[in-house]
Amino acid sequence: MYYDPSTLSNINEIQTNHIDLNLKVDFEKKILDGTAKLSLVTAADNIDKVVLDTKGLNIKSVLQDGKNLKFHVNNEIDLFGSNPLHIEFNKPLTTGTKVELEIIYNTTAQGTAVQWLESSQTVGKKHPYLFTQCQEIHARSLLPCQDSPCFKLTYNANIQVSGSLRALMSAISVGEEVVDGGKSKIYKFEQKVKIPCYLIALAVGNLVGKEIGPRSTVWTEPEVLQDAAWEFADTEKFIETGENLLTPYVWKKYDILVLPPSFPFGGMENPCLTFVTPALIAGDRSLIDVVAHEVAHSWTGNLVTAANWENFWLNEGWTMFMERKITGRLYGEKESDFQAIIGWKELVDGVEFLGKDSPLTKLQPDLKGVDPDDSFSIVPYEKGYNFLYHIEQVVGGPEFFEPYMKAHIEEFAGKSIVTNDWKNFLYSFMEKNYGSAKKDALDKIDWNGWLHATGMPPLKNEFDQTLSKECNELAERSECGNFAEFSPADIEKFTALQKMAFLDYLSEFSSFPHSAIVAIDKVYNFTAVKNVEISYRWLKVCLAAEYEPMYPRVVKFLTEQGRTKYIRPLYRLLNKTKNGSNLAKNTLAENRSFYHPIAISMIEKELSA
C-alpha cells in the first residue's frame, strides 16, 4: 500500500506509468495550452474512476478512445490549494487493466508551477521567459497528474514556441520541427528513465548553449553564457566522482540551465537539466558546491526517491552526504569537514527558527494536513547528513560504509522508498557482508532520537577544525572591538567558505554597536563583495545590529535575488527591526512580480508572523 498525505489521487487503485504532453506556449495569455495523455494501469478490482491532482488548471474535456468521459473538478479548494479532478470510467475495471486518457486543458494564473517573466525581467531585456518549479507538490498546476513521488513514470513532450525562443526540459531532446510557416517551432523530448512527477520541468526563453564536458552543456541567455561556462567547467569531475562512488550515470546528459534571478532555489535537480540560480556565478568558482549537490541527486533523489515528503531526508540528507563525499575526493577531507561545520551552524539556526519542540524539526515528520512547502527547511539536509555521517563512524568508517552506499543505489535504483526500507537494507547489508558485529553496532544507535525526536540531533559529530580555527579566532578578536589592530591581510588568504564561516561566527555574538559595523566594513569591505553567500551573511549581521544605513543595500539585495534561502531570513530580520517593518512590506508589495509564487507565499508568512 502506498501512503502519501500530500496527494488527493487514488494512488492505491490506479497508477500512471507514462505521460505524453503536447503543449503550446502562449506568452500573451500566459498559459500552456494543449493535452496530457496519461497511460495508467489499475491496481485493484472494481475501479470506476481515477482521481487526479490539479491546481489552477482549466480542464476542457477528457477522452478515452476518442470518446468523452464524464468528469468534474471539485469546487472546494483543499489546504494544498488543490482541486482534485474526478474522471468516471464507462464501466468498472479489473486489476491490471491498461487505460489511456487524453485530457485537454490549459494552465491559469492561479497555478504555482509556472513563472512567466516579462522581457524586462530577463538579462537581455528583449524576450519573455518562463520556467517551472514542481517540487514539492506543484506539478499539479502544470498538468493533471497523480502528484506523488510514491511511484514513477516516463514521459514524452512536444512543446510549441513562437519566434526564436527555445524550449528545454528535464528530458533528452529528440528533434525539432518548424511549423506555422516558420513562425513557430515544436521541440520534442523523451524521458525514458522513470521519474516522479515533481521532476517534470520546462523552461522557454532566449537560450543558447555551450558544451562544458562530454555529456554536459550549460544553457543561459546569451549575455551570461561565457561566464557560466567558465564557472561550471568542473561539472564532469563531479559526475565522474559520483560514478566512482556509486554506479554509472544513467541519464545520458547532465546539462545546466542558469535561470533568471527570481528562481527560488539554489538549484533544482531536474534530470538531464539541472536548474541553477545565477547567483552561483561568483567569478571564482566558490559556489559550485551547489552543482556538486545537484549532480549527487542524479543518484540520491532522482534514481532512488523518497516515496513521500515525510521521508524527504532520504533525498536531501543522502545528497548532502554524497555532495561532501565528492568534495572530499576532489578538494580534500578538510574542505568537506569545513562544509559540514558550516552546515551544522545552519542547522542550529534552522532549528532555532522553527523552535526546538517543533514537529517539523523531526527528521521524519508527520505531514498529514501539512503543506510540504511549509515543512521545507534545512533540517532534512543537515540533520540527515549528520545522521548518515554518524552511522558511517559507528560501522567503522568509509571502508565499510562506502560499499554499502553503492549497494544502496543498486538495490533501490528506479524505486521510491521509505525510511524503513532504507533501514532494513542497511542492517541486511552490514550483517551479510561484515557479520553480526556490525549489526550489534547499529543496534546501539539512538534511532528514535535521530528519526523521531524534535530539535537538534542526539549527538554532535566531530569534524576537522583546521580551516575553521582561523575564522573563529578572528571572530573572537572582532568581539573584543579593538579594530585598530585589524587589516585586510587578516582575511587575504581566506577562502570564500572561511569568510562565510567568519560572518557566521559574528552572528553568534550579541549585536555589534554601529561603530563596529562601520569599522569591520572599512577593513574587510564586505559590502562590495560579489559572492552572494558572503553578502547575505554580512547583511544579516547588519540587520541584527539594526544598522539603518545598510537598509538600502538590503533592499537592493532583496530585489536582485529570488532564492528563498536568502530572502526569507532577510525579510524576517528586516521586518523585526525597529524601523524596518514597513520597508519590508513595501519592498514585497513593489516587487511581487519579480518573485516566484512559492517565494511570495513564504515571504508573506514571514511578514505576518
Residue pairs with C-beta under 8 A, 6 or more apart in sequence:
1 12
2 11
2 12
2 148
2 150
2 151
2 307
3 150
3 307
3 308
4 11
4 148
4 149
4 150
4 307
4 308
4 309
5 308
5 310
5 367
5 368
5 369
5 370
6 80
6 136
6 137
6 147
6 148
6 308
6 309
6 367
6 371
6 372
7 53
7 137
7 146
7 147
7 148
7 150
8 51
8 53
8 78
8 80
8 82
8 84
9 50
9 51
9 52
9 53
9 84
9 145
9 146
9 147
9 148
10 47
10 49
10 50
10 51
11 146
11 148
11 150
11 151
12 43
12 44
13 42
13 43
13 44
13 47
13 50
14 40
14 41
14 42
14 43
14 44
14 47
14 50
14 93
14 99
15 40
15 41
15 43
15 146
15 151
16 38
16 39
16 40
16 145
16 146
16 151
16 153
17 39
17 40
17 41
17 153
17 154
17 194
18 38
18 39
18 153
18 154
18 155
18 156
19 36
19 37
19 38
19 39
19 143
19 145
19 153
19 154
19 155
19 156
19 200
20 35
20 36
20 37
20 39
20 155
20 156
20 157
21 34
21 35
21 36
21 37
21 143
21 155
21 156
21 157
21 158
21 159
22 34
22 35
22 37
22 157
22 158
23 32
23 33
23 34
23 35
23 157
23 158
23 159
23 160
24 32
24 33
24 34
24 159
24 160
25 32
25 130
25 159
25 160
25 161
25 162
25 165
25 167
25 204
26 32
26 33
27 116
27 128
27 130
27 162
30 109
30 116
31 106
31 107
31 108
32 106
32 107
32 114
32 142
33 105
33 106
33 107
34 104
34 105
34 106
35 102
35 103
35 104
35 105
36 102
36 103
36 105
36 143
36 144
36 145
37 100
37 101
37 102
37 103
38 52
38 100
38 101
38 103
38 144
38 145
39 98
39 99
39 100
40 50
40 98
40 99
40 100
40 101
41 96
41 97
41 98
41 99
42 93
42 94
42 95
42 96
42 97
42 99
43 95
44 95
45 92
45 93
45 94
45 95
46 92
46 93
46 94
47 89
47 92
47 93
47 94
47 97
48 88
48 89
48 91
48 92
48 93
49 86
49 87
49 88
49 89
50 86
50 87
50 89
50 99
50 101
51 84
51 85
51 86
51 87
52 84
52 85
52 87
52 103
52 140
52 144
52 145
52 146
53 82
53 84
53 85
53 137
53 139
53 140
53 144
53 145
53 146
53 147
53 148
54 73
54 82
54 83
54 84
54 85
54 140
54 141
54 144
55 80
55 81
55 82
55 83
55 110
55 111
55 112
55 138
55 140
55 141
56 81
56 83
56 107
56 108
56 109
56 110
56 111
56 112
56 141
57 83
57 85
57 105
57 106
57 107
57 108
57 111
57 140
57 141
57 143
57 144
58 105
58 106
58 107
58 108
59 71
59 73
59 85
59 103
59 104
59 105
59 144
60 104
60 105
60 106
61 68
61 103
61 104
62 68
62 69
62 71
62 87
62 101
62 102
62 103
62 104
63 69
63 101
63 102
63 103
63 104
64 89
64 90
64 99
64 100
64 101
64 102
65 100
67 90
69 87
69 88
69 89
69 90
69 101
70 87
70 88
71 85
71 86
71 87
71 88
72 85
72 86
73 83
73 84
73 85
73 86
74 83
74 84
74 85
74 86
75 83
76 83
77 83
78 84
79 369
79 371
80 137
80 371
81 112
82 137
82 140
85 103
85 144
87 101
89 99
93 99
103 144
105 143
105 144
107 113
107 114
107 141
107 142
110 141
111 138
111 141
111 142
112 138
112 141
112 597
112 598
112 601
113 132
113 133
113 134
113 138
113 139
113 140
113 141
113 142
114 130
114 131
114 132
114 141
114 142
114 202
115 130
115 131
115 132
115 133
115 262
115 596
115 597
116 128
116 129
116 130
117 128
117 129
117 130
117 205
117 260
117 262
118 128
118 593
119 125
119 126
119 127
119 128
119 129
121 129
121 260
121 262
121 593
121 594
122 128
122 129
122 205
122 206
122 221
122 260
123 221
123 223
123 224
123 260
124 206
124 221
124 222
124 223
126 206
127 163
127 164
127 165
127 205
127 206
128 165
128 205
129 203
129 204
129 205
129 206
129 260
130 202
130 203
130 204
130 205
131 201
131 202
131 203
131 204
131 205
131 257
131 259
131 260
131 263
131 275
132 138
132 142
132 200
132 201
132 202
132 203
133 201
133 263
133 264
133 265
133 268
133 275
133 596
133 598
134 142
134 197
134 198
134 199
134 200
134 201
135 198
135 199
135 268
136 198
136 309
136 312
136 372
136 373
136 376
137 147
137 198
137 309
137 371
137 372
137 373
138 198
138 598
139 145
139 147
139 197
139 198
139 200
140 147
140 197
142 200
142 202
143 200
145 197
146 197
147 197
147 198
148 196
148 197
148 308
149 196
149 197
149 198
149 305
149 306
149 307
149 308
149 309
149 416
150 196
150 307
150 308
150 416
151 196
151 416
152 194
152 195
152 196
152 305
152 414
152 415
152 416
153 194
153 195
153 196
153 197
154 190
154 191
154 192
154 193
154 194
154 195
155 171
155 190
155 191
155 195
155 200
156 171
156 188
156 189
156 190
156 191
157 169
157 171
157 188
157 189
157 190
157 202
158 186
158 187
158 188
158 189
159 167
159 169
159 186
159 187
159 188
159 189
159 202
159 204
160 179
160 184
160 185
160 186
160 187
161 167
161 184
161 185
161 187
161 204
162 180
162 183
162 184
163 183
163 184
164 206
165 204
165 205
165 206
165 207
166 187
166 204
166 205
166 206
166 207
166 208
167 187
167 202
167 203
167 204
168 187
168 202
168 203
168 204
168 207
168 219
168 255
168 257
168 273
169 187
169 189
169 191
169 200
169 201
169 202
169 203
169 272
169 273
170 191
170 195
170 199
170 200
170 201
170 202
170 270
170 271
170 272
170 273
171 189
171 190
171 191
171 271
171 272
171 273
172 189
172 190
172 191
172 192
172 252
172 253
172 272
173 187
173 188
173 189
174 188
174 189
174 190
175 188
176 185
176 186
176 187
176 188
177 185
177 186
177 188
178 184
178 185
179 185
179 186
191 271
191 272
193 250
193 251
193 271
193 303
193 414
194 414
195 271
195 302
196 305
196 416
199 269
199 270
199 271
199 302
201 268
201 270
201 273
201 275
203 257
203 259
203 273
203 275
205 221
206 221
206 222
207 219
207 220
207 221
207 257
208 219
208 220
208 221
208 222
208 225
209 217
209 218
209 219
209 225
209 255
210 217
210 218
210 225
210 226
210 228
210 229
211 217
212 218
212 229
212 232
212 233
212 235
212 236
212 256
213 235
213 236
213 239
213 254
214 236
215 236
215 239
215 249
215 252
215 253
215 254
216 232
216 235
216 236
216 239
216 253
216 254
216 255
216 256
217 253
217 255
217 256
218 225
218 228
218 229
218 232
218 255
218 256
218 257
218 258
219 255
219 256
219 257
219 258
219 273
220 228
220 257
220 258
221 258
224 258
224 278
224 281
227 281
227 283
228 256
228 258
228 278
228 281
231 280
231 281
231 282
231 283
231 285
231 288
232 256
232 288
232 291
233 285
234 285
234 288
234 291
234 330
235 254
235 256
235 291
235 295
237 330
238 291
238 292
238 295
238 296
238 326
238 330
239 249
239 254
239 295
239 298
241 325
241 326
241 329
241 330
242 249
242 295
242 296
242 298
242 299
242 322
242 326
243 249
244 329
245 322
245 325
245 326
245 329
245 402
245 405
245 406
246 299
246 322
246 405
246 406
246 409
247 299
247 406
247 409
247 410
247 413
249 298
250 298
250 303
250 413
251 271
251 272
251 298
251 302
252 272
253 272
253 273
254 272
254 274
254 295
254 298
255 272
255 273
255 274
256 273
256 274
256 276
256 291
257 273
257 274
257 275
257 276
258 276
258 277
258 278
258 280
258 281
259 275
259 276
259 277
259 278
260 278
260 562
261 277
261 278
261 279
261 560
261 561
261 562
262 562
262 594
262 595
262 596
262 599
263 275
263 276
263 277
263 278
263 562
263 563
263 596
264 562
264 563
264 564
264 595
264 596
264 598
264 599
265 275
265 277
265 563
265 564
265 565
266 276
266 277
266 279
266 280
266 290
266 293
266 563
266 565
267 274
267 275
267 276
267 277
267 280
267 290
267 291
267 293
267 294
268 274
268 275
268 276
268 294
269 294
269 297
269 298
269 301
269 302
269 319
271 298
271 302
274 291
274 294
274 295
276 290
276 291
276 294
277 290
277 561
277 562
277 563
279 287
279 532
279 561
279 563
279 566
280 287
280 288
280 290
280 291
282 496
282 530
282 531
282 532
283 530
284 496
284 531
286 495
286 496
286 497
286 531
286 533
287 496
287 531
287 532
287 533
289 323
289 327
289 339
292 323
292 326
292 327
293 319
293 320
293 323
295 326
296 319
296 322
296 323
296 326
297 315
297 319
299 322
299 409
300 314
300 315
300 318
300 319
300 321
300 322
300 409
301 315
301 316
301 318
301 319
303 409
303 413
303 414
304 314
304 318
304 408
304 409
304 412
304 413
304 415
304 417
305 314
305 315
305 415
305 416
305 417
306 312
306 313
306 314
306 315
306 416
306 417
306 418
307 416
307 417
307 418
308 367
308 418
309 367
309 372
309 375
310 364
310 365
310 366
310 367
311 364
311 417
311 418
311 419
312 372
312 375
312 380
313 363
313 364
313 379
313 380
313 381
313 383
313 384
313 387
313 419
314 384
314 417
314 418
314 419
314 422
315 380
316 380
316 381
316 384
317 363
317 380
317 381
317 382
317 383
317 384
317 385
317 387
317 388
318 384
318 388
319 381
320 343
320 381
320 382
320 384
320 385
321 384
321 385
321 388
321 389
322 405
324 336
324 339
324 340
324 385
325 336
325 402
325 405
327 335
327 336
327 339
328 335
328 336
333 464
334 464
334 466
334 467
335 467
335 497
337 463
337 464
337 467
338 463
338 464
338 466
338 467
338 468
338 497
338 498
338 501
339 497
340 385
340 386
340 389
340 461
340 463
341 463
341 465
341 468
341 501
342 497
342 500
342 501
342 504
343 378
343 381
343 382
343 385
344 382
344 386
344 460
345 501
345 504
346 378
346 382
347 378
347 379
347 382
347 383
347 386
347 456
348 456
349 378
350 361
350 377
350 378
350 379
350 382
351 358
351 361
351 379
351 455
351 456
353 377
353 569
354 360
354 361
354 377
354 379
355 361
356 454
356 455
356 456
357 454
357 455
358 454
359 365
359 366
359 454
360 370
360 374
360 375
360 377
360 379
361 377
361 379
361 383
361 454
361 455
361 456
362 379
362 451
362 452
362 453
362 454
363 379
363 380
363 383
363 384
363 387
363 450
363 451
363 452
364 419
364 451
364 452
365 375
367 375
373 598
373 601
373 602
374 605
383 450
383 456
383 457
386 457
386 461
387 450
387 451
387 457
389 461
390 445
390 450
390 457
390 459
390 461
391 401
391 426
391 442
391 445
392 398
392 400
392 401
393 461
394 441
394 442
394 444
394 445
395 401
395 404
395 430
395 434
395 438
395 441
395 442
396 434
396 438
396 441
400 430
400 434
400 438
403 433
404 426
404 429
404 430
404 433
407 425
407 429
408 422
408 425
408 426
408 429
411 425
412 421
412 422
412 425
419 451
423 447
426 442
427 439
427 442
430 438
430 439
430 441
430 442
431 438
431 439
446 458
446 459
449 457
449 458
450 457
450 458
467 495
467 497
467 498
467 501
468 501
470 494
470 498
471 494
471 498
471 499
471 501
471 502
471 505
472 501
472 505
474 490
474 491
474 502
475 502
475 505
475 506
475 508
475 509
476 505
477 485
477 486
478 486
478 506
478 509
478 512
478 516
478 520
479 509
481 513
481 516
483 516
483 519
483 520
483 523
486 519
486 520
486 523
486 524
487 523
488 523
488 524
488 525
490 523
490 524
491 498
491 499
491 502
491 524
494 502
496 531
496 533
496 534
499 529
499 531
499 534
500 533
500 534
500 537
503 526
503 534
503 537
503 538
503 540
503 541
504 537
506 512
506 520
506 541
507 537
507 540
507 541
507 544
511 544
511 545
511 546
512 520
512 541
512 545
513 545
514 545
514 547
516 545
517 541
517 542
517 545
517 547
517 550
520 526
521 527
521 538
526 534
526 535
526 538
527 535
527 538
527 550
527 553
529 535
529 538
532 561
532 566
535 557
536 557
536 566
536 570
539 550
539 553
539 554
539 557
539 570
540 569
540 570
540 573
542 550
542 553
542 554
543 550
543 554
543 570
543 573
543 574
543 577
543 580
544 573
546 577
546 578
546 579
546 580
548 579
551 574
551 580
551 583
554 570
554 574
555 583
555 587
557 566
557 570
558 567
558 570
558 571
558 574
558 587
558 591
559 587
559 591
559 594
561 567
562 594
562 595
562 596
562 599
564 598
564 599
564 602
567 595
567 599
567 603
568 599
568 602
568 603
568 606
571 584
571 587
571 588
571 603
571 606
571 607
572 606
572 609
573 580
574 580
574 581
574 583
574 584
574 587
575 581
575 584
575 585
575 606
575 607
584 607
585 607
588 595
588 600
588 603
588 604
588 607
592 600
595 603
